[in-house]
Amino acid sequence: MGPALVVGRVWRDLGVDQVLGEVLEGRKYTFDEERAVFASVLHRLFESGSDRQAVRFLRDVAVPGSDSLELHHLYRAMRFLGEDKDRIEEKLFARNRDLFTDLRLVFFDTTSLYFHGEGGELGARGHSRDHRPELHQVVVGALLSGDGRPISCEVYRGNQTDVRALLPVVDRARERFALQEVCFVADRGMVSDEVIEGLEERGLGYILGMRLRRAKEVRDVVLSHPGRYRVVEDNLRVKEVKVEDRRYIVCLNPDEEAKDKADRELILEALQEKLTHGAKALVGNRGFRRYLRVEKHSVRIDPRKVEAEDRYNGKWVLRTNTDLPAGEVAVQYKRLLTVERFFRAAKDLLETRPIFHKYAATIAGHIFVSFLALAVRHELCARLTRKGHALEWEDVVRDLGEVREVEVRHRGKDYILRPPLKGVVGKVFGAVGVAVPPPMRRTLPPGAKA
C-alpha cells in the first residue's frame, strides 16, 4: 500500500489527475482511464516492465480504483497518452509553472529505443545505440528545465539524427511553453555548424559539447592552447579558450585523466604483445589502429600517435555564447546527466521482451509514461531535499514496497494490521504530508457502527 499512498499524493498535488480529466472530458470510456495511467506510472516507478507485468503488479499493490483494470485497458491508456501527449504536457506545465524556478537553462538530449513490431509511422531502422540494428527503433528526446524538472519529451522516427532534432525542438518549445531568454544545453551529438547558426539566429544562448577528435578547431587549436586550469570543484578543472569570436571551455577531470592514462597503458601492453603474432588483424581494429604506424614492410606502435592521444585524457570541451563564468558553464553541462534518468526509465520498459508495437501512438504513450514517472519522482525527491533528507531512490522504492496491510480474524472479529515501518518510510511519508496508516484497525460489516 505504500507506493500508491505516497505517489498518489504527489500525483494529485501536481494536478495530473485533473489534467487527465480535462483532456478526457466528453470521452465515453468503459473504464477509469486516469486510474489506468496512474497504475502504469506507479508500476514504472517501482518495478518497470511490460503492460502484462503491470497487471501482475496490481495484484499485490493496493491502487484505489484499479480493481477492474485489465490488460487491454492499459493498452488503450497507452494509445490515449500517445495521441494527447502534447496537450497533457502543456496543461501540466501551465498548472505547475511556479515550480519551474529555473527556465534560464533548458537541457536537451536524445537516445534511441528499439522494439519488436512495425511501430506504425514511427518505426524505422537507424543508428542503434543499443547495438540492435536489425530491429525497428524510435528516437526519443527529453527537454528538462535547469533544475531538472521534465518539460516535454519528443518522439521521432528511428532514422532521425540527433543534429536534425535540436532546432525543431527549440522552435516548438519556445512556441508551446513561451520560452524566451533561455540557454539550451545539449550533448556533442547535437552539434553542427547549422545548429549553432540556427541558435544564434534565434538569439538564444547555448552550451554545447564538442567532439574532440572530429572537430578540427577543437583538436588542433583549442586542446593545444596554453594556459592554467582553474579549480571549480572536486575533480573539475576548467580553462577558457577564445578563437576569434568563438568561446570554448576546456574541462578536465583529474581522476578520469589518471584512469584514461592507465587504460591506455594496458591497451599498449596488449598491443605490443599482439604485434609479435602478426599485425593484419590489428590494423582493422579501430581501438588499436589509432596507435599504429603502417609502413611498407612493418606495423609498429607510433610514439607520436600515443602522445597525441594523451591530450584527450580526462577532458571534454564545450562551446558557448553565454557570459556565464567558465566554471558555471562546466557545472551546468554536467547536469545533462539528469536527462539520462529519463532514458533509463524508458529503456527499462522497452527492454522487456517480447513487446510488439502495432501503433505509433502506443509507442509514444509507453514513453510518455516514463515522462510522467520522472516528473513525479523529481517532485518527490525535491520535497525530500527541502526536508533535509538525502535519500537514495533505491531505498525509497524498497522501503515503500514493504508498507503492507494484513487482514486477520480474531475471535470472530476482522482486523487489518500494519506491520512496523522499515527504513526511510517515515521520512518519505512526512515529506509528502501523508499520514502513516494506524498499526491496527477494526473492519466492520457494511452499515455497522464502530
N, C-alpha and C positions, 0 to 999 in steps of 0.2 A: 504493500500500500504506500510505501514511502515515495517512489518515483512520481506517482500521479499527484500526491498531495503537494509536493514542492514545485514540480514543473507546472502543475495546474495553476498555482498562484501566480507564477511569473507569466504564464500564458495569458491569464486574464488581465494582469497589470499592464502588459504590453498591448492589450486590446486585440490580440489575434483572433479571439473568438468572435468579437463584434465585427471586425473587418471581414472575416469569412461570412458572417451572417449577412452583411450588407451586399457582398458580391453574390451570395447565393439567393438573395431575395427574389421571390417570384418563381423559383425553380421548384418543381414538384418531385423531389427525390423520395424514394420509399424507405430511406434510412437516414440517420443523422450524419450528414456529410462532415460537419465540423468535428464530431467525435471521431470519425474515421481518420481525418487529417491529424488530430491530436494524438491518437493512438499510434499512428505511423511515426510521428516526430518523437514520441516517448520511446518507442522501440529503437529508433535510430540513435538516441542518446545513450541508452542503457545496454543495448545488445548489438544492434545493427544486423543486417542480413536481408533476406528477400521478404516479399509480402507474405509468402507462405509461412516463413518463420515468425513474422509479426503476429499472425493469427495464433500460433502456438504460444508466443509471448503473452498474449492476452488471457490465456488460460490460468496463468499464475500471478498476474499483476492486476490489481484492482484499478480499473479505469471507469469512473462513473459514466453511465450512458453507453457503454460499449458492449453490453451483454448480447445484443442481437447482431453484431457485426460479423460478416463472413468475408471470405477471401475476395469474392467478386466485388464487394463493397469497397475494399481497399484499392482494387484496380480502377474502379470508377473514380475514386477520390484522386488517384494519381493523374487521371486524364483531366479532371476538372482543374487541378492545380496547374498543369501544363498549359491549359488553354487560357487561364485567367491570371497567370503569374504576374504580368506587368501591373494589372490593376491592384492586386494584393500588395505588391511591393510599394507602389506609390501611396496607397492608403496607409500602410504601416509607417512609412517614412513621414507622412504628414501628421499622423497621430502622435508619433514619438520624436518629432523634430527637436524638441528641447533636450533630448538625450544625446543628440549628435553635437556635442560641445566642440568638436574639432573637425570642421569641414575645410580648413585651410589646406589640409593634405588629404588626398584620396589615393588609396592603394589599389593597383590592378595587376592581376596575373592570370595566366591560363594554364590549363592542363588538358590532356586527352583521356577519355574513359572508353574502354572497349566493352562490347556486349555481344550476345548471341542474338540473331534475328536480323531482319531487314532495317527496322528503325524508321520506316517512312522516309520523308524527305530529308531527315537529319542524318540517316545512316550513310556513311561513306568511309572509304579507306584513305588514310593519310599517314603522316609520320607518327608512329605509335610510341609513346613514352613508356608503355607497358610491354614493349617488345612482342606484340601480337599483331603483326601487320596483316595476317590472314583474316582478321575479324573486322567488322564494321566498328566505327567509333564515333563519338561526338567530341567537340572541343568545348570546354566549359571555362568561362571567365568569371572571376569574382571581383566585385568592387566593394571596398571597405573604407570607412571613414578613418581619420587619423588616430582615433582612439580604439580602432579595431571593431567597430560596430558594422555589421553587414548592411550594405545599402541595396545591392542588387546582385543577381547572378545572370549571366548571359549564356545561352546555349547555341552553338553553331554546328554547321555540317562538319563532318570529321576530316574533310580535306582543307579546312580553313587554316591558314598560317597565323602565328602569333602576331606578326607585324601588321597583317591586314586587319586584325581585330581591334587594335587600340583606338584609332581615330574615330571609327563609328561609335564605339562605346563612349568616348569623350563627348561626342555630339549628342548622343541620346541622353547621357547623364545630365548634361547641362540643361537640356530641354525638360526632362522629366522631374528633376529634383532641384531646379533653379540654382545650380552650382555656378558661381561667378568667379571670384578671385580664389582659385584653388591651385594646388600644385599636385600634379599626377606623378606617382611613384610607380615605376614598372621595372621588371627584370630585363636582363640583357637580350632575351628572346624578342622583346618588343622593339628593339632599336633599329632604325634605318634612317637615312637622310630624309626620306619622305615623311616619316613620323615626326622627326624633330622640326622640320619646316612647318608641318601642319600644326603642331602645338604652338610654335612661335607666331604663326599667322593668326591663331585664335587668341593670342595674348595670354596664354596660360603658362604657368611655371611647370617645371618638370625636374625629376631626379631619376635618371635612367642608368641602369647598369650597362657597362660596355664590355664587348668581347675583347679579351686581352690579346689573343693571337690573331684574330681575323681583322680587327680594326687597325689599319696601318699606322695611323697617327698615334694611337694608344701604344702600340707595340714599339714603334721606333722613336717616338718623341717623348710621350708622357712618362713611360716607365723609366727612361734613362735620364730624366730631368733631375738635376742635383737639388738638394735641399733636405733639411731635417724634418723628421716626423714629430708631430706633437701628440702627447698622450691625452686621450679622451676619456677612456675608462679601462678597466682590466681587459687585456687582450685586444685593445683597439688603439691604433696609432693612425694619424692622418697627416697628409701634406697636400697643399693646394698647388696646382699647376695651371698656368694660363697659356694657351696657344692662340695668338691673335685675340679674338673676342670670345673664344671658347674656354669655358671654365671646367676643369677636371679636378676631382678629389681622388687621390691615391690612398687606399686604405690598407692597413697591414695588421694582421693578427699574428703576434709572435709565436703563440702556441701552434697555430696552423703552419707557420713558417718552418718551425722545427720538425713538425710531422711530415710536411712535404719533402723536406731535405732527407729525412730518414727513409721515407718510402722510396725516394729516387735512388738512394744508395743501394737499397735492396734490389731494385729493378736492374741497376747497372751490374751488380754482382751476378744476378741470374743471367743477364745478357752476355756477360763475359764468359760464363760457363757454357752457354748455348752456342757461342761462336766457335767453340772448339769442335762442335759436332756438325758444322755446316751452317751456311748463312741464308740459304734460299727462303726458308720459311720465315725467317726474322724480318726480311725486307718487306714482306706482305703484312706484317703485324704493325698496326698504327702506333701502338704503345711503345714498341721498340724502335720503329723506323725513325722517330724524331731524334734519336741519339746516334744514328749510324751515318757513316760516310761510305758511299758505294764508289769504289774505284774499278778500274778495268779488270783487275785480277783478284780483288780482295774486298772484303767488307770489314770495317772496323769501327769502334766507338770514336766519335769525333768530340774531342775535349771542348771545342768552341760551341758546339751544339748543347753540350751539357751545361756549360757556363751560361748560355743564353736561356736555357730552361730555368736556371736558378733564379732568374729575375722575377719569375711568377710565384715563387714560394710565398704562400700565405697572403697574397694580395688580391684585391679587386679594385676596379676603377669605376668611378661614377662621373657622369656628365650632368651638369645642372645650369640653369639660367637664373637661379634664385640668388637672393642676397643672404641666405642663411649661412651662419658660420660653418666652416668645413666639418667640424665635429658633429654638428647638428644634422648636416646632410647625411653623414655616415650612419648615425643612430637611426634616423628616420628610414633609411633604406633597409637597415637590418630588421625593421618592423614588418617588412614584407613577409617574414616568416609566419605572421598571423594568418595570412591568406592560405598557407599550406594546411591549416587545420580544417578549413572548408573542404579542400580537395581530399584529405584523408577520410573525412566523414563520408563524402560522396563515393569514394572508391570502395569503402567498406561494403556498401550495398551492391555495387555493380560487379564486385569480385566474387560474390556468392553465386555458385553455379548449380544447375543451369538456369539462366534467365533469358527469356525470349521476348523481345520487344517488337510489337507489331506497329505501334503508332508513335509518331514523333512527340505528340503531346504527353504520352505516358512516360517517355524518357525524360522530358523536361520536368514532369511532375515528380518523378523519383528524385531528380537532382534538387528540385526546389524544396523537398522535404529536408534535405541536408542544410539548405539555406535557413529554413525556419529553425531547425535544431541548433544551428550555430548562433542564431540571434537569441534564442532562449538561453543557451549556455553562456553567451557573453554577458547577458544581463544578470544571470545568477552569479557568475564569477565577480562581476562588478559589485554586487551587493555584499558578497563575502569580503572583498577587498575593503569596502567602506567600513565594514565592521572590524577590520584589522585581522582577518583570518586569511592566511596564506596557505590554502589547501590544495593538494594535488587532486586533479579531476578524477583520477582513478579511485582515490579514497572516497570521494563523494558518491560515485556510482556504486562502489561496493557496499558502503555502509547504508545508503538509502535502500538498496536492494534487500537488506536484512531487516527492514522495518516491516513486521508482519502482524497479522491478527489470526488467532486460532479460535475456532468455535468449539466449546466443550459443554457437556451436560453433567450437572452435579445434583444429585438428589431430586431429579425430576425438573430441574430448572436449567435454562440455557444461558450461557455466558459467552462473551467474547473477551479473550485475553490478549494483551500485547506483551510479548517478551521484552526484557530490558533493552534499551537502545545501546548501540555499539558505536565506537569510534567518533566520527565527526558529525553525526546526525544532529545532535543538539545545536551545534553552531549553524548548520545549514537551515534548520527549521527557524531558528531565531533571526537569521539574516533575511529571510523572505517573509517573516511575520506569520508563520503557520503555527498554530497551537499543537503541541505534542498530544497525540491521542491518549486517553486515560489507560492505565495498565489493565483495568478490568471494567466491564460494563455489562449490565443485565440485558438480555434480549427478551422482549415481550411480544406476545401474540398481537396481531393487528387489532387496534381499538382498545387494548388494555392500558390501564394507567399505572405509572411507576409507583 
